[in-house]
């Protein structure tokens, strides 16, 4: 599961960076086309209203005037060229729309332009170009950006993997302790390393809660055991007094029978309290040394036979689904 999370985080981060890179390239191209369109619209209006001579003057700005160094303009009127490009770009025409061209330069790296051409009457052509330096920088930096993104994605994914492992380790011991307590081991506790972080506080609080629950359970058991133990003495004394009373010669047989009947009921109550003490001893493992190996399936079968007549008297059905093989346990029958 952690490996899946690791691969998923790496894939998502890489996909995000590739998407951002592609969007940056598209945005740079869109911005360049918008700049070319704006200059084309301005120059076309000047050409339409004032003619080629006026346009030619616009291509030679006055000294000190602001000029975009990435903008390239060239007006071709027959064999005459005006602008900041050394020669006309053959093969580029208006029908071609936007085109990318690379012009070699002796002193510097080649000039990469996006150009657009507008054709006019009398063999007049206007070329507007813009340097794609920003696009080239994005493309040039792509390998470095991908490598940095890979390292970043790996580092973030590795940190996520370590955090997931740490969280799983802490929650695993919490779940293990809870499972042991639900299985009957009330002494199970979460390992407390004594740290002061939130997991250390959580482990301390869970252990304190389990200690308090154990104390409450022990208190209830002790109270029940004490009550069962204390009730045996007055019941035994009452039984002895009834037995002595039944021996009086002046009593009739009917009264003696009634006294014996009440004595049997007292014996039932005494046996019930005795069973409560036996169950308490079994749960506390005080009599674990007296446990024997027995077949729980056969014990269940015997209990069903014992209570079957009671079910028949009340017109109830008793359905049992017992395993075919013996179920051997160690306990007190």
N, C-alpha and C positions, 0 to 999 in steps of 0.2 A: 504494500500500500504506500509506504514512504517513497519507494522508487517511482511509482506512478505519479505521486505529487511532485517529485523532483523533476521528472521529464515534462510534466504539464507546465510547471512554472517556467522552465527553460524555454519551452516552445512558445508560450504566451509572450514572454519578454522579447524573444527574437522576432516573433511576428509583429509585435508592437513597434520595434525599432525599424524593421523593414518597411512597415506601413508609413511611419513618419518620414523615412528617407524618401520613399516614392512620392509622398505628398509634397515634400520640399522641392523635389525636382519639378513636379507639375506646377507648383506655385511659381517657381522661378521662370518657367517657360511662359506661363500665363501673364506674369508681370512684364516680361520682355515684349510679348505680343501687344499688350496694352500700350506700352511706351511707343512702339512702332506705329500703332494705329493713331495715337494722338498726334504724332509728328506728321504722319501722312495726311491727316485731316487738315492740319494747319497749313501745310505746304500746298495741298491741292486747292484750298480756298484761295491762297495767294496766286497760284498759277491761273486759276479760272478767272479771277477778277482783274489781275494786273498784268499777267503774261509772264513769259519766260525771263525777260530781263529783270523784272522785279524779284522773281524767285531766285535768280542767280545772285542777286545782292544779298538775299537772306542766307545763302550758303557761305558767305564770307563775313562773319560777324566782326564788329569793330574791335580793335585792341582793348583788352581789359574787360570785355563783356563776358558774362557768365556763359559757360559752354560745357555741356556734358561730354567728358572725354570718351565715354563709351558709345557715343552716337556717331554714326558714319552716314554722310549724305553725298550723293553724287548725281549730278544732272547731265544727261547726254543730249546734246542738241546737234544732230548731224555728227560731225567728227569732233566737236568741241566738248570737253569735259570740265565740269566745275564741281568742286567739293573736296573732301578730305580723304578720298580713296585714290590710289595711283592709277587705276585702270578699271575699265568696265568689266563686269563679271559676265563672261559669255555663258550662255545656256540658262540664264535666269530671266524669266519673263513674268508678265502679269498673270497668265493662266496658271502658273505654277504655285501661286499663293506664297505662303511663308516657306523659305528655304534656308538650309544651313550650309554655309560655305566655310572653307578653311583657306586662309591666305598666308603663304609663307613669308617670313620676314627674316632678313639676314642678321639683324642685331638682337632680336628678341625671339621668344617663342611664337609659333604661328598664331595668326589672328583668327579666332573662331567667331563667326557672325551669324545672326539670324537676319535675313534680308527679305524685303518685299519691294516689288517693282510696280510702278504705275505708268501706263503708256498713254501719251497724248498725240495729238495730230502733228503732222509735219516732222515725224521721226524724232519726237522729243520723249525722253524717258527719264523718270525720276526713281532713284533707288534709295531706300531708307534701310539702314542696317544698325544693329545694336550688338555690342559685344556680349557673348555668352560666358563671360568670365566667371560669374557666380555659379552657373550650371557646371562649368568645368571644375570649379573648386569643390562643389558637392560630390561630383564623380571621383575626383582625385582623392578626396578624404574618405571615400566609401570603405576601402579595405581597412583603414585604421578604425573607422567608426564601428565596422562590423566586429573587428577584433576586440575593441573596448567593450562593445555590447555583449559579446560572448563571455568575456571575463566577468562583467557585471552580472549577467544573467546567471552564470555559474556560481558566483559568490552569493547572490541573493538566494538561489535555490539551495545551496549548501547550508546557508544559515537557516532557511526554512526547514530543511531536512533535520538539522540538529535540534531545532526547537520542537519539531514534531516528535522526535525520538525522546527528548527530555519530558515532554508532556505525557507521552504514552507510558514512559517508565513510572512517573508519579501516579498516574491514574490506574496503572496496572496493579500497583501495590494497594491502592485504595479498594479496587474491585476485589482483589484477592482476600483482603481482610473482611470485607462485607460478605463475601461468599462463605468464608469460614464461620462467621457469626450466624448466618442464616442456616448453615448446616448443623448448628448446635454447639460449636466451639466458642463459648462466651469469653474465653481467655485470649482469643485472637486479637491482635492489635496491629495498627499501622506502624511501620518502622519510622521512628522519629530521629532524624539526624541532628536535632538541636539547632537547625538553621532558623533564622529570623525572617525568611521570605514568606510569601503567601502560602506556599506548599507546606513549609514547616509549621506555620500557624494552623493550617487546615488539618495536618496530621495530629497536632497536639489537641485540637478541639474534638476531632473524631475519637481519639483515645480517651479523652476526658468524658465524652458522652457515653462511650462503651463502659467505662469504669462506673459511671453513675447508674447506667442500666443494670450492670452486674450487682451493684449494691442494692438497688431496689428489688431485683429478683431474689437476691439472697435474703433480704428482709422479709419479703412475702413468704418465701419458703420456710424461714425460721419461725415466722409467726404461725404458719399452718402446722409445722411440725410440733411446735410448743403446745398449740391448742389440742392437737391430736394426742400428744403425750399426756397432757394434763387431764384430758377427758377420760383417759383409761382408768385412772385411780378412782374417781367418784363412781364411775360405772361399775367397776369391780366391787367397790364397797356396797353399792346398791344391790348388786346381784347376791352378795353374801347375805345381806339383810333379808332379801326376798326368800332365799333358800332356808334361812333360819325360821322365817315366818311360816313357810310352807310346812315345817315340821311340827307346828303347834297342833296338839291333838283336838282342841276344841273347834278347829275349823272344819267346815264341811268339805266334801270332795269337790264340789263345784268351785268353791273358793280356791282350794288348792290347785285345781286345774287352771284356773285363771291366773294364779300366781306363777305357775310353771310356764304358762303362755307368755307372760310378760318377761319372764327370765330368758326365754328363747329370743325375744326381741332385743333384750339387752345384749345377748351374745352376738346378734347380728350387728348392732351398733359398735360393739367392741371390735368385731372383725373388720368393720369398715374403717375405723380409725387405725387399726393395725395395718390395713392395706395402704392407707395414706402414708404411714411412716415407712412402709416397705418401698413405696414408689419414690419417696423423697430420698431414701438411702440409695436406691438404684440410680436416680438422676445425679446424685452427688458422688457416685462411684465408690461409696463406702463399702459396699458388699461386692465389689468387682471380683475379688478373689474367689467368691462363691459362684460366679457365673459358670454356666456349662454350655456345651454345644447342643443346640436343639434345632428342630425343623420348624421354621415359622409357618410353613404351609400347613403342617399337621396341627400346629397349635391353633391356627385360624379355623381349620376344619372342625376341631373339637369345640371351639367357641360357637360355631354356627349350629352344631348339633345341640348345644346346650340351650341356645335361645330360639331354636326353631319352633318348639311348642308355644312359646309366648307369641310368636308371630302368627301362628295358626289360630290361636284364641282370638286375636284381634282381626282376623281375616286379612292379613298383610302378606305380601310376597317377599321372600328373602332370596335374593339372587346373588350368587358368588361367582366370580371369575378368577380362579386360582391357576397358577402356572402348573405345567405338567411335571416339571422337575422339582426336586426338593429345594427349599430355600433355607440354607444353613446359616444360622447366626449364633453369636455368643451372647447369652443373656440369662435372665432369671425367669423361669417359666411362670 
